[in-house]
Structures are given as structure tokens and as C-alpha cells.
Amino acid sequence: MRSIKIIFLLLVIQSLLGCSAIISNSGGYKDSLSRGTSRDTVHKNLGEPVDTFIGKQFNATYDVYILKGKISDPQRTEQHVLWNTVTLFLAEIIATPYELIRLPFDMAGTHKVTIVYDSKLKVASHFVGNPEYKIERVTN
């Protein structure tokens, strides 16, 4: 009986492999937030930003939008992939239910999205919520 429980547990864990990363990477606006997308295309698809400024750290241009619905979050996806790698996918036992519980709130809410552009005004990256560090402004 014990071996059946262990096999069942292993099958459950196996079925969850990568689900948290897939859920956190799902969402809208991927065409506008993909690396290499021009700033003009982003403005055409998302409208005018709420705030625009040049950051002191990387001398990069930043646009801030308030968007509705679920948004693909590359930082959270990278965290899930890292946790899965370090724990040999045991993190999925906690991470997948976490993402499933969070999903309706992400879909129903509005989110602050900060888009970072490189020197050619192409999307370099984006943050959902507040960036992990404070961006010092050169201009407003």
C-alpha cells in the first residue's frame, strides 16, 4: 500500500512539472511587451503611457502603463524555473497552487507595467508591479 502512495505522489509531482512557469508566463499584451518591439508599436497597441522618464542607472527610457487583465511576467517565470531547477521540481507542489490561486486576481485587476527601452527605443524588458529597485530619474 505504501508503494502505491509513493507512486501516486510521484505521478502527481510529474504532472505538475513546469505548470507554475507556464501560468506565470501566460497573459495578454505579449506582442507589445516582447523584446525588440519598437516604442511606436507599443504606443500604437497600448495607447499613451501614464508616465515617461529617463532612468539614471542605465540611461534608458521608461514608459509606465496601467493595464487590465493578466500580464505575462518574465521575472516571476524566471523565479519559477530557478526554483524548479534547484528543487528538482518539488517546488511545483507549492508554486502551481499559488499561481492557480493568484490567477483570478491577476485576470480581474489592473497592473502597473513599466517598460524599459534600449538606446534604439526597442523594448528591452518590462516589470509588472514595482521594479525591485528604485529607478532614479534624470528627467520627468
N, C-alpha and C positions, 0 to 999 in steps of 0.2 A: 504493500500500500504506500509506503514511504517513497519508493522509487517512482510510482505513478505521480505523486505530488511534485517531486523534483522535475520530472519530465514535463509536466504541465506548466510549472513555473518557468522552465527554460523555453518552452514554446511561446508563452506569453511575452517574455522578455524579447525573444527573437522577433515576434510580430510587431514589436514597438520600435525596432531599430530605425532611427532617423526620423521618426514621426515629429518630434518636437522641432527639429530644424526645418522640416518641410512646412509645418504650420506657421512658424515664425517668419519664414521667407515668403509665405503666401500674402496676397493682398493686392490692392489696386495701385495705380499710378506707376507701374513698373516701366512703361515706355517713357515716361517723363523723368524718372529718377535713375535710369540706367547710366552707368559710366559712359562718358563720351557724348551724351546728348547735349546739343547746343542750348545756350541760355535762351535764345529766341524761341526754340521749340518748347522749352519748359514754360515760358511766359504764354505762348500760344495755347498750350494744353491746360495750364493751371490758372491762368489769369495773372493779374499783377500781384506781387508779393506784399505781405503786410509790412515787412521791413527789409531793407537792403543796406549792407555796410561792407567795408573792407576790414578784415581782421589783421591785427598787428603780427601775430605769430608767423603766419605763412604768406602774408601779403596777398591773401586770397579774397575773392568776392563771395559774400554770403547773401542768400535770399531766404527769408523766413515766410512760410506759408502756414495757414491754418486749414487743414484738410479733414474731410469727414470720411469715416469708414476705416477698414483695416488697411494698414500700410506695411509693405514689405520692410522688415527691419534687419539690415545686414549685420549690425553689431550683435543683436540677440541671436541670430542664426550662427554666427561665428562662435559665440559662447556655448551654444548647444553642441556644436561639432567638437569643440575643445573638451567639454565635459564628457561627451560620449567617448572620445578617444582616450582620455585619461582613465575613465572608469570602466572601459570595455563595454560600453552601452548600458551599464547598470543605472546610470543617471536617468535613463528613459523612464524608469519606474516612477520618478517624481516629475520629470520635465514634461512628459506628454500630458498627464492630467493637469499640470499647471497651465500649459498652453491651451488646453481644451476649456478650462475654466475661464481663462482670460479672453478667449476668442469672442464671445458675445459682447463683452465690454469694449473691445477694440473695434468691433464692427459698428457699434451703436454710437461711439463717441467721436469727438473731434480731437485732432492731434496737431501739435506744433511740429513742423518739419523744417529743419534747417538744411539748405542745400549749399554745398561747398563747390565753387567753380575753380578750375585751374587758370593759368595765365592766358589760355586761349578761349576762356569763357565756355568751357565744356564741363559737364558735371564730373566732379572728382569723387564725391561721396555725399551722403546725406545722413542726418541724425533724426530719429523720431524721439520727440521729447526734448529735454535739455541735454546738450553735449556734456560729456564727463568733465570737461574743463571749462573755465570761463574764457570766453573769447574777448580779448581786449580789442576795442575798436580804434581804428585810425580815423575813420570818417563816419558820419551818421547818414 
